[in-house]
Amino acid sequence: MFFDQLIKKANMKRIMVMDDIRLRTISEATYLTTDNAWRYRSILHYFYVEHEKLRQYLFPEDIYGHLKESPYFKEYTEEQLHGDLK
């Protein structure tokens, strides 16, 4: 009986810790919820496509050229791209 209570108490502590971990913000994923998320997703998709082609190095000019092919990036500037890549 004593060991059952001990195990139950340990499990409760573990559950509480897991809740804390689940509720904290994940700074690595903040790009998913920002106002510019649509731009970041487009850039990351381009990275993925080029990675699948075994392309090891990407230059900002290549990324910019690819994005400018889309009508959604008609007014997008190189300065914005450099800011997005930081």
C-alpha positions as CSV (number, residue, x, y, z in Angstrom):
1,M,0.0,0.0,0.0
2,F,2.8,2.4,0.9
3,F,4.6,1.7,-2.4
4,D,1.3,2.2,-4.4
5,Q,1.0,5.7,-2.8
6,L,4.6,6.5,-3.6
7,I,4.2,5.5,-7.2
8,K,1.0,7.4,-7.5
9,K,2.7,10.5,-6.1
10,A,5.7,10.1,-8.4
11,N,3.3,9.8,-11.4
12,M,1.5,13.0,-10.4
13,K,4.8,14.9,-10.3
14,R,5.7,13.6,-13.7
15,I,2.3,14.6,-15.1
16,M,2.7,18.1,-13.7
17,V,6.2,18.5,-15.2
18,M,4.9,17.3,-18.6
19,D,2.1,19.9,-18.4
20,D,4.7,22.6,-17.8
21,I,6.7,21.4,-20.8
22,R,3.6,21.3,-23.0
23,L,2.5,24.8,-22.1
24,R,5.8,26.7,-22.6
25,T,6.3,28.6,-25.8
26,I,8.6,27.1,-28.4
27,S,10.8,29.9,-29.7
28,E,11.9,27.7,-32.6
29,A,8.4,27.6,-34.0
30,T,7.3,31.3,-33.5
31,Y,7.5,31.8,-37.3
32,L,4.4,29.6,-37.6
33,T,2.1,32.1,-35.8
34,T,3.5,35.5,-36.9
35,D,2.0,37.9,-39.3
36,N,4.6,36.9,-41.9
37,A,4.1,33.2,-41.5
38,W,2.9,32.9,-45.1
39,R,6.3,34.3,-46.3
40,Y,8.3,32.0,-44.0
41,R,6.4,29.0,-45.2
42,S,7.1,29.9,-48.8
43,I,10.8,30.3,-48.0
44,L,11.0,27.0,-46.1
45,H,9.2,25.2,-48.8
46,Y,11.8,26.5,-51.3
47,F,14.5,25.2,-49.0
48,Y,12.9,21.8,-48.9
49,V,12.4,21.5,-52.6
50,E,16.1,22.5,-53.2
51,H,17.2,20.1,-50.5
52,E,15.4,17.3,-52.3
53,K,17.4,18.2,-55.4
54,L,20.6,17.7,-53.3
55,R,21.4,21.3,-53.6
56,Q,23.7,22.2,-50.6
57,Y,24.0,26.0,-50.9
58,L,21.3,28.5,-51.4
59,F,21.9,32.2,-52.0
60,P,19.5,34.9,-51.2
61,E,19.3,36.0,-54.8
62,D,18.1,32.5,-55.8
63,I,15.4,32.5,-53.1
64,Y,14.3,36.0,-54.1
65,G,14.1,35.1,-57.7
66,H,12.0,32.1,-56.9
67,L,9.6,34.1,-54.7
68,K,9.2,36.8,-57.3
69,E,7.8,34.3,-59.7
70,S,4.7,34.2,-57.5
71,P,2.0,37.0,-57.8
72,Y,1.8,37.0,-54.0
73,F,5.4,38.3,-53.8
74,K,4.9,41.1,-56.4
75,E,5.8,43.9,-53.9
76,Y,8.4,41.8,-51.9
77,T,11.8,43.4,-51.7
78,E,15.3,42.0,-51.1
79,E,15.5,43.9,-47.9
80,Q,12.4,42.1,-46.6
81,L,13.9,38.8,-47.6
82,H,17.1,39.6,-45.7
83,G,15.0,40.4,-42.7
84,D,13.0,37.2,-43.0
85,L,16.2,35.2,-43.3
86,K,17.6,36.6,-40.0
